[in-house]
């Protein structure tokens, strides 16, 4: 299931933001026994470089990523850590 979730996250982010690079790390195993993990949601780190972030604040960048996976939050995804940069910042 975890690989399917990661693939779903990747697809949604790629469609929404056309990143130049995208790394998704599944840290769900590190959170076994955690209350959120009990509900089935995974813990992920997203490291993304996209031109769509140009001129945007860190909060605006995070919102763009969250918007891309919005329907997965709190069901498929319990926690999402985001590192969002422009091509010039990478």
Buried (B, 14 or more C-beta within 10 A) or exposed (E): EEEEBBEBBBEBBBEBBEBEEBEBEBEBEEBEEBEBBEEEBBBBBBBBBBEBBEEBEEEEBBBBBBEBBEEBEEEBBBBBEBBBBBEEEE
